[in-house]
């Protein structure tokens, strides 16, 4: 997630809200100093990504996360975070391209 950290710091709550509505998945909320997104991934698994100041936090619900291998959870984290960042760039073209960091 390290290369994505810098990009997450640049995204505003307004851009996240528009990006999620365009992705048609997830719920965005503003939190003091940042934003938070919750995604229902599987019937028994959800993920939350929050950005407050320069701190990003990624968490899975404790009930669903116990059922799945860490590799699968990390794949979901990578997939959903990348989708969010790519869509945010579509909303706000001044954001750097994700591919610039790889």
C-alpha positions as CSV (number, residue, x, y, z in Angstrom):
1,X,0.0,0.0,0.0
2,X,3.0,2.3,0.4
3,X,3.0,3.9,-3.1
4,X,-0.8,4.5,-2.7
5,X,-0.3,6.4,0.5
6,X,0.9,9.6,-1.2
7,X,-2.1,9.5,-3.5
8,X,-4.6,8.9,-0.8
9,X,-3.2,12.0,1.0
10,X,-4.1,14.1,-2.1
11,X,-7.7,13.0,-2.5
12,X,-10.5,15.2,-1.0
13,X,-13.7,13.8,0.6
14,X,-15.7,15.4,-2.3
15,X,-13.7,13.6,-5.0
16,X,-14.0,10.3,-3.1
17,X,-17.8,10.7,-2.8
18,X,-18.1,11.3,-6.6
19,X,-15.7,8.5,-7.4
20,X,-17.7,6.0,-5.3
21,X,-21.0,7.1,-6.9
22,X,-19.4,6.5,-10.3
23,X,-18.1,3.1,-9.2
24,X,-21.6,2.3,-7.9
25,X,-20.1,0.4,-4.9
26,X,-19.3,1.5,-1.4
27,X,-20.3,4.2,1.0
28,X,-18.3,7.3,1.5
29,X,-18.5,9.5,4.6
30,X,-16.6,12.6,5.7
31,X,-14.8,12.3,9.0
32,X,-12.9,15.0,10.9
33,X,-9.8,15.8,8.9
34,X,-10.5,13.4,6.1
35,X,-12.8,10.7,4.7
36,X,-13.8,7.1,5.1
37,X,-15.1,4.5,2.6
38,X,-16.8,1.2,3.4
39,X,-17.2,-1.6,0.8
40,X,-19.3,-4.7,1.1
41,X,-17.0,-7.2,-0.5
42,X,-18.6,-10.6,0.0
43,X,-21.8,-11.5,1.8
44,X,-19.9,-11.9,5.1
45,X,-16.9,-9.6,4.5
46,X,-16.6,-5.8,4.4
47,X,-13.6,-3.5,4.2
48,X,-13.1,0.1,5.5
49,X,-10.5,2.5,4.2
50,X,-10.0,5.8,6.0
51,X,-7.8,8.8,5.4
52,X,-7.3,11.3,8.2
53,X,-4.5,13.8,7.7
54,X,-1.5,11.8,6.5
55,X,-2.7,8.6,8.1
56,X,-4.4,5.8,6.1
57,X,-6.1,2.9,7.9
58,X,-7.4,-0.2,6.2
59,X,-9.6,-2.7,8.2
60,X,-11.8,-5.7,7.6
61,X,-14.7,-6.6,9.8
62,X,-13.6,-9.1,12.4
63,X,-16.3,-11.7,11.7
64,X,-15.7,-12.0,8.0
65,X,-11.9,-11.6,8.1
66,X,-11.4,-14.6,10.3
67,X,-12.8,-16.8,7.5
68,X,-10.4,-15.8,4.7
69,X,-6.6,-16.2,4.1
70,X,-4.5,-13.0,4.6
71,X,-3.5,-13.3,0.9
72,X,-7.1,-13.0,-0.2
73,X,-7.7,-10.0,2.1
74,X,-4.6,-8.2,0.7
75,X,-5.8,-8.9,-2.8
76,X,-9.1,-7.3,-2.0
77,X,-7.4,-4.3,-0.4
78,X,-5.2,-3.8,-3.5
79,X,-8.1,-4.2,-5.9
80,X,-10.5,-1.8,-4.2
81,X,-7.9,0.8,-3.3
82,X,-6.6,0.9,-6.9
83,X,-10.1,1.1,-8.3
84,X,-10.9,4.0,-6.0
85,X,-7.6,5.9,-6.9
86,X,-8.1,5.3,-10.6
87,X,-11.7,6.6,-10.4
88,X,-10.6,9.6,-8.3
89,X,-8.2,10.5,-11.1
90,X,-11.0,10.4,-13.6
91,X,-13.0,12.8,-11.4
92,X,-10.0,15.0,-10.7
93,X,-7.5,14.9,-13.6
94,X,-4.9,16.9,-11.8
95,X,-4.2,14.0,-9.5
96,X,-1.1,12.0,-10.4
97,X,-1.5,8.7,-12.3
98,X,-1.3,5.6,-10.2
99,X,1.1,4.0,-12.8
100,X,3.6,6.8,-12.1
101,X,4.4,5.1,-8.8
102,X,5.2,1.7,-10.2
